[in-house]
Amino acid sequence: QVQLVESGGGLVQAGGSLRLSCATSGISFRITDMSWYRQTPGKQRESVATIGSGGSTNYADFVKGRFTISRDNAKNTVYLQMNNLKPEDTAVYYCNAVVSVRPTLNINYWGQGTQVTVSS
């Protein structure tokens, strides 16, 4: 059974830092991209950051310079270091993994989400 388990969320004051982790298990095929998304009530889930299997990264404009995504391929784990947090970063953060089952078939897996709350 495939599982993605996020941890590290919580309550922090504006300007503070948090580090999210997402550990995967039960995945037998190669994981290509790993990403963090976030969602607030009434809004669509939005991409925060993505990291490829080779380490290439992509960030949403609203987190550039503040957040850093990284991964440990040996552990199939992805991290999100969040610095200089702002109240508008408050959201549920979700981990996503794209698994390449075969060249023409990728499967998306999601974690259950972890709440990040930034107080002003």
QUIMOLIN-V995312 format. One record per pair of residues at least 12 apart in sequence whose ideal C-beta (glycine too) atoms are under 7 Angstrom apart, sorted by the first residue. I is the first residue (numbers start at 1). J is the second residue. Records with the same first field share a line. If there is no record, write none. Layout:
I: J + J
//
This chain:
1: 26
2: 26 + 27 + 109
3: 24 + 25 + 26
4: 22 + 24 + 95 + 97 + 109 + 110 + 111
5: 22 + 23 + 111
6: 20 + 21 + 22 + 93 + 95 + 111 + 112 + 113 + 114
7: 21 + 114
8: 20 + 21 + 114
9: 93 + 114 + 115 + 116
11: 117 + 119
12: 85 + 118
13: 119
14: 85 + 86 + 87 + 118 + 119 + 120
15: 84 + 85
16: 85
17: 82 + 83 + 85
18: 82 + 85 + 116
19: 79 + 81
20: 36 + 79 + 80 + 82 + 93 + 114
21: 77 + 79
22: 77 + 78 + 95 + 111
23: 77
24: 76 + 77 + 97
27: 76 + 99
29: 99 + 100 + 101
30: 100
31: 53 + 76 + 97 + 98 + 99
32: 52 + 53 + 98 + 100 + 106
33: 50 + 52 + 98
34: 51 + 71 + 78 + 96 + 97
35: 47 + 49 + 50 + 96
36: 48 + 49 + 69 + 80 + 93 + 95
37: 94 + 96
38: 91 + 92 + 93 + 94
39: 91 + 92 + 94
40: 90 + 91
45: 94
46: 60
47: 60
48: 60 + 63 + 67
49: 63 + 67 + 69 + 80
51: 69 + 70 + 71 + 78
53: 73
57: 69
66: 82 + 83 + 84
67: 80 + 81 + 82
68: 81
78: 95
85: 118
86: 118
87: 118 + 119 + 120
89: 116 + 118
90: 116 + 117 + 118
91: 116
92: 113 + 114 + 115
93: 113 + 114 + 116
94: 110 + 111 + 113
95: 111
96: 108 + 110
97: 109
//
